[in-house]
Amino acid sequence: MLIQIVEDDRALSDGIRLALREPGITFVQSANVRQAKEAFEGEAVELVILDINLPDGSGYDYLEWVRERSVLPVLMLTANDMEMDEVKGLSLGADDYMTKPFSIAVLRARIQALCRRVKEQKVSSFSEDGFDFDFDGLRFLRNGQEVFLSVNEQKLLHLLVENRGQILPREMLTDRIWGSGGYVDENALSVTVRRLRSKLEEKGAQVTYIQTVYGQGYMWKRKEI
């Protein structure tokens, strides 16, 4: 799990990171709204710890920006202890709210609860518009017909479906599919996307599920309600 800490007090940010550190959890630390947005677009953030008062804007604005792109858990951590501040944060989509000073033990407990929620929401299957994907059983159907995918195509599909409606940067996809330990041809991702599209989408179809966002990356089209 990748947790983003958006906090301009570096000592506090480091303290939170050290307090929450455990196997399987990594962190990206951002000191302002600009850095937070850049990190969010460049990394597969799964949970956000967010301060309200930031040097270049409000944490509320960043929360709204995140909510336009993702339903990932957000915990607001702030010195603003007025009831109206908490109500505003929760109404904008925050999942939890803590005021400073706070107990590290309580913070750990609340983050662990949010982490469990994220793990429970991990996509193991997907069924929509004629697609039936079973990622645990490695069985993939399109209109009832089985589609055979390579390991890398399965990884790509899982990432796209799990984050549907969210733009996934090319660099992040490449790292998650092939790892960051060795050389990967710059065309490898484009080739994998093209092959996956050819297996899942009818040639010349009007609806494209795997969408290219030029200059940024790829996205699985979220079904409009």
Solvent accessible surface area in square Angstrom, and as a share of the most:
residue,aa,sasa,rsa
1,M,43,0.19
2,L,28,0.14
3,I,0,0.00
4,Q,0,0.00
5,I,0,0.00
6,V,1,0.00
7,E,8,0.03
8,D,64,0.33
9,D,69,0.36
10,R,149,0.54
11,A,81,0.63
12,L,44,0.22
13,S,2,0.01
14,D,36,0.19
15,G,30,0.29
16,I,1,0.00
17,R,66,0.24
18,L,91,0.45
19,A,22,0.17
20,L,6,0.03
21,R,152,0.55
22,E,68,0.31
23,P,133,0.84
24,G,63,0.61
25,I,29,0.15
26,T,84,0.49
27,F,40,0.16
28,V,30,0.17
29,Q,45,0.20
30,S,4,0.02
31,A,38,0.29
32,N,25,0.13
33,V,17,0.09
34,R,132,0.48
35,Q,64,0.29
36,A,0,0.00
37,K,64,0.27
38,E,100,0.45
39,A,17,0.13
40,F,6,0.02
41,E,87,0.39
42,G,35,0.34
43,E,74,0.33
44,A,13,0.10
45,V,8,0.05
46,E,33,0.15
47,L,0,0.00
48,V,0,0.00
49,I,3,0.02
50,L,0,0.00
51,D,7,0.04
52,I,5,0.03
53,N,82,0.42
54,L,16,0.08
55,P,95,0.59
56,D,77,0.40
57,G,35,0.34
58,S,32,0.21
59,G,0,0.00
60,Y,18,0.07
61,D,82,0.42
62,Y,0,0.00
63,L,0,0.00
64,E,78,0.35
65,W,33,0.11
66,V,1,0.00
67,R,63,0.23
68,E,135,0.61
69,R,88,0.32
70,S,15,0.10
71,V,121,0.69
72,L,15,0.08
73,P,5,0.03
74,V,1,0.00
75,L,0,0.00
76,M,0,0.00
77,L,3,0.01
78,T,0,0.00
79,A,61,0.47
80,N,38,0.19
81,D,103,0.53
82,M,120,0.54
83,E,139,0.62
84,M,142,0.63
85,D,24,0.12
86,E,69,0.31
87,V,87,0.50
88,K,96,0.41
89,G,0,0.00
90,L,80,0.40
91,S,85,0.55
92,L,45,0.23
93,G,26,0.25
94,A,9,0.07
95,D,52,0.27
96,D,32,0.17
97,Y,13,0.05
98,M,14,0.06
99,T,49,0.29
100,K,53,0.22
101,P,134,0.84
102,F,42,0.18
103,S,52,0.34
104,I,76,0.39
105,A,72,0.56
106,V,65,0.37
107,L,0,0.00
108,R,74,0.27
109,A,56,0.43
110,R,86,0.31
111,I,3,0.01
112,Q,68,0.30
113,A,43,0.33
114,L,6,0.03
115,C,11,0.07
116,R,138,0.50
117,R,97,0.36
118,V,14,0.08
119,K,132,0.56
120,E,142,0.64
121,Q,114,0.51
122,K,87,0.37
123,V,25,0.14
124,S,50,0.32
125,S,71,0.46
126,F,15,0.06
127,S,84,0.54
128,E,39,0.17
129,D,72,0.38
130,G,34,0.32
131,F,7,0.03
132,D,59,0.30
133,F,3,0.01
134,D,58,0.30
135,F,18,0.07
136,D,116,0.60
137,G,49,0.47
138,L,110,0.55
139,R,124,0.45
140,F,4,0.02
141,L,31,0.15
142,R,57,0.21
143,N,103,0.53
144,G,55,0.53
145,Q,130,0.58
146,E,72,0.32
147,V,18,0.11
148,F,156,0.65
149,L,18,0.09
150,S,56,0.36
151,V,100,0.57
152,N,47,0.24
153,E,6,0.03
154,Q,35,0.15
155,K,87,0.37
156,L,0,0.00
157,L,0,0.00
158,H,57,0.25
159,L,15,0.07
160,L,1,0.00
161,V,0,0.00
162,E,48,0.21
163,N,39,0.20
164,R,64,0.23
165,G,26,0.25
166,Q,20,0.09
167,I,60,0.31
168,L,2,0.01
169,P,15,0.10
170,R,78,0.28
171,E,131,0.59
172,M,12,0.05
173,L,0,0.00
174,T,38,0.22
175,D,64,0.33
176,R,109,0.40
177,I,5,0.03
178,W,75,0.26
179,G,32,0.30
180,S,101,0.65
181,G,85,0.82
182,G,57,0.55
183,Y,194,0.74
184,V,39,0.22
185,D,68,0.35
186,E,142,0.64
187,N,87,0.45
188,A,23,0.18
189,L,3,0.01
190,S,35,0.23
191,V,40,0.23
192,T,12,0.07
193,V,2,0.01
194,R,144,0.52
195,R,143,0.52
196,L,0,0.00
197,R,63,0.23
198,S,80,0.52
199,K,69,0.29
200,L,3,0.01
201,E,25,0.11
202,E,102,0.46
203,K,209,0.88
204,G,76,0.73
205,A,47,0.36
206,Q,184,0.82
207,V,73,0.42
208,T,52,0.30
209,Y,36,0.14
210,I,0,0.00
211,Q,54,0.24
212,T,48,0.28
213,V,32,0.18
214,Y,191,0.72
215,G,90,0.86
216,Q,93,0.41
217,G,4,0.03
218,Y,14,0.05
219,M,36,0.16
220,W,2,0.01
221,K,68,0.29
222,R,127,0.46
223,K,107,0.45
224,E,142,0.64
225,I,220,1.12
